[in-house]
């Protein structure tokens, strides 16, 4: 993939910071050297967060190509391709990297997420189980297993996986959110809403938790409350449409 780098203000600032870092090393008497992979990936992440995706992708690519045996660099580059919508590119990166590091937990996490994105739930479940073997009690692997099992309709098994993830890491917001949504999918709207109501009050809770809480309220038949929570962004008809997709009648318990 070719990336055209446009040197806008934020991009130039990032490069200036990297240059300043290198200058400081030389001034202190250190030998001149290229930044290590972790430093380059960090700067790429800052560029992406600043909206400079072309700069970030160029840096991710250069780091991955320079260090083909660095599993973390390959996983990060594959993740970036997924975020950019280049699923074929992510596949190619992961296939090559997993051939070298079949049990690397970072690569398995990304491969599992890619399978979920593409709707291959059984494959994702197998991958996340492999990660659990490589790293027992890993909350991310358990959360991934739960997502795959929810996609397969095995909600009770999914809820057990999320609960194990939370036992391993009580602060895992994603697992807490996913447990609540699994409860919602299995017809336990009141319990789901209670969990989401508590979760949405955490300072680190993402916006989707508020949206999911509104959805749970709508499933419980509180469509007016759901609209108020969403700030009027969704009409009653839109909420009813979502409930239909969930195959849950409005007001179901």
N, C-alpha and C positions, 0 to 999 in steps of 0.2 A: 504494500500500500504506500502511495506517495503522499506526503504531507507538505503543503505549502505553508511556510512559516511567515506570518505577518508580524513584523516587529512593532506592535502597538506599545502604548505606554506601560501597561502592566508587564508585558513580556520583557521590555527593556529593563524594567526595575528588577525582575527576577534574575536576569543575566548579570546585572550590576551587583546584586547581592552575592551571586556565585563568584564573581570576580573579586569582590572585596574579601570574601572568605579565603580565596587563593592568595591574595596579596598579604593577608595577615599571616598566613602560614610561611610565606617566603620571608616576611619581615622578622619572624621569630627564629629564622635559621633553618626551618624545615625544608627538606628537598621538595622541589616542584613536582607535583603529581596530580593526576586527574582525580576528581572527587570519586569516592567509592559508590557502589551501586545504591546503597541505602540513602546516601545524600542526594544522588540524582533522582531517585524515585520520590524522595520527599519534595524536592523542588518541582518535579512534574505534577505531584499532587496539588501543590500550591497553585501552579499554573492552571490546572483544571478547575480548582475551586474559584479562581478568578475569572473563569469563563474563557480562558485561552486554550481551548481543546486541541487546536492544531499544534500549538507549541508543546502541550502536554504529551500528545500522542507521539510526536517526533522524539521526545525525550524517553518515553517508555520504550519505544521501538529501538532506539540506539542502545539503551541499557540492556535490553533483552538480547539483542544481536551481539553485543560485546561480551556478554556473559551467558552463553547458552547452557551452562551447567548450574546457574544460579536459579534454583527452583522458585524462590520468592519473586525474583525479577520476572520470570515467565508467568507466574500466576497473576502478578499485578498487571502485566501487559495484556493478558487474556481478559482479566476483569475490565480493563479500560476499553477493550474492543467490544465487550458485551454492552457496556454503558453507551458506546457510540453506535450500537445497533449492528455491528459487524460480527454476527454470530459465526459465519464461516471462518473468519479470521481467528476468532477465539478457539474454534475447534482445532484448527491447524496448529496453533501455538500449544494447546494442551496435549494434543496427540504426540508431538515431538518431545515435550517436556516429560510427560508421563512415561515415555519409552525409556527415559534416563532415570526417573525418580518415581517408580510406580506407587510408592506408599507415602509420598510427601503430603503432609496434611493441608498445606496451602493449596497445592494443585488439586487435591481431591475436593476441597471445599468449592473451588471455582468450577470444577467439572460437574459437581452435584448441582450447583446453582444454574449452570448452563442447561443441564437436563431438565430442571424445573421450568426454566423460562420457555423451553421448547415443548413442554407438556409431556415429557417422557418420565412419568412419575416412578415407574418400576425401576428404571435404570438409575434414577436419582436416589431412590431408597437403597439400592445396592451399593452405590458409591459412598453415601453417607455412613452406611454400616461399615464399609472398609475403613473409613476415617476413624470411626469409633474403635475399631480394632487397633489402629495405629496410635490412637490417643484416647484411651478410655475416659469416660465421664466428661467428654468434651461437649460443652453446652451448644456450640455452633453445629456440631454434627448431629446432636440429638434434636435440635430445632429443625434442621434440614430433614431429618427422618420424619418428624411430625408433619411438615409441609407436604412431603411426598405421600404420606399415609392419608392426609386429608384429601389430596387430589384423587387418591384411589377410593375414597369413600369410607375408609377405615377410621372413623372419627375417635372411637374409644382408644384405639392403639395410638393415634396421633396425640391425644390428650395425655396419655401416659408418657410419651416421649417429651412433650413440652414440660410436664411436671418434673421429669428427670433433669431436663436442661436447667430448670429453675432451681432445683436442689443443688446442682453443681455451680450455678451462678445466679443467685437471687436477684441481681440487678440487670439481668438480661431483658431489656425492654421488648425486643423482638419476640422472644419466646412468650412473654406475658401477653402481648398483643395477639399472637397467633393462637395461644390457648383460648383466649376469649372468643376469637373468631371461630375456632373449632367448636366451641360450645354453642355458638350461635347457629352454625351449620347443622348441628345435631339436635336443634330444637330447644335449646336452653337459653332463651333470649334474656330472661331476667338475670340469670347468673352471669351471662356474658356482659350485660350492661353494667352490672355492679362492679365487675373486674375492670372494665374499661373506664368507668367513672373514676375509680381510684387511680388507675394508671395515667389518665390524662392530666391529673393534677401534679404529676412529677415534672420538675423543671426541664428534664432531658427528654420528655416525651415528644415524638415528632407529630406533625399536624395530622398524619393519617390516623392516629389514635382518636383524636377528636371526631374525625369523620366516621370512624368505625363505631364510636359510641353513639353518634347520631343514627347510624344504620340500625344498631341494636335497639335503640328507642323506637325506631320506626317499625321494626319487626314485632316489638311488643305492643304495637297499636298506637304509639304516641307520636303520630305523624306531625302534629303541630310542634311538639317539643323538638323533633328531629329537624324541622325546617328552621326553628329558632336557633338551634345549635349550629346549623350550617349558614346562618346569616342570610336566609332567604335565597341561597344559591340553588337550591333544589325545590321544585314544586311538588305538590302531592302526587301528581301524575308520574313524575320522575322517581319519586320514592317508591310508589306502587310498582313501577317497572322493575326496580332493583329487587323488590320483594318477590316478584314473579320469577325473576332469574334465579333467585335462591330457592324457588319452589316452597316458600313458606307463606302461609296465609297471614295477612295483617292481624296482629293480636295473638299470634301463637305463643305459647308459653316458652 
